[in-house]
């Protein structure tokens, strides 16, 4: 039985529609939260092995909280990354950062030109690469940004084990390798390594989310390529080339990018600010979505049309 979501009541009040669009020869599935005539559109990119459901707690607070004149003042568009969730892989492409950035630029142009870009975790690398590569946006929001090489973090040993795990999953016979990559025990270990909250209800919800969506990838080839992309790049590469105002929302207990590395990342941007959230790790979107949404609302407020 699925664990109840602590954020379901808020989400149920938000208009939601699933749509599809052709991008780079493939079909991208995406979800629109809020009204099409909203004054501000946020295009949100999820993290590695996730899909659009992961960022819904932030959407729940962003669209139903205080800070705008009404909920219709902002909408959020969330696609599933190619090869994950309901979006098919890109035809005849290696799923590396260049491909994902190209896809995001094309998707934004087709669906939400001029939108605010938000990226979480691996999505922070994709979003940064796209904006640095010319994606027009008035503002950029990076949640749990990957601000340092994975092999230099406090859990570098776990990263090396993950590299071995994904390499093994790619090299074993297909059925065995795919089963290993979707193994529920491994997924639970990953989830336990990231969760910080002691709230039993919230912990059950987080683990259930990972159990339900963390293995929703199209095939092991895409997963292996995306993993290599996630550990081979970080936001530092792109920060100096991002001219738009940028907000970094970082966790003080993040084991993937330590808060010290996030603080060092800020001055690499021409125009950036850092919001630190205490008592949480790499799961800001699940454990402290209200704090993240509050920071995002403040950051977006200058874009709102003034009341006559």
ABEGO torsion letter per residue (X at the ends): XBBBBAAAAAAAABBBBBBBBBBGGBBBBBBBBEBAABABBBBBBBBBGBBAAAAAAAAAAAAABBGBABAAABBBBBBBBBGBEABBBBBGBBBBAAAAAAAAAAAAAAABBGBBBBBBEAAAAAAAAAAAAGBBBABBBBBGBBABBAAABAAAAAAAAAAAAAAAAAABBAAAAAAAAABAAAAAAAAAAABABABAAAAAAAAAAAAAAAABBABAAAAAAAAAAAAABBAAAAAAABABBBBBBBBAABAABBAAAAAAAAAABABBBBBBBBGBBAAAAAABAAAAAAAAAAAAAAABBBBX
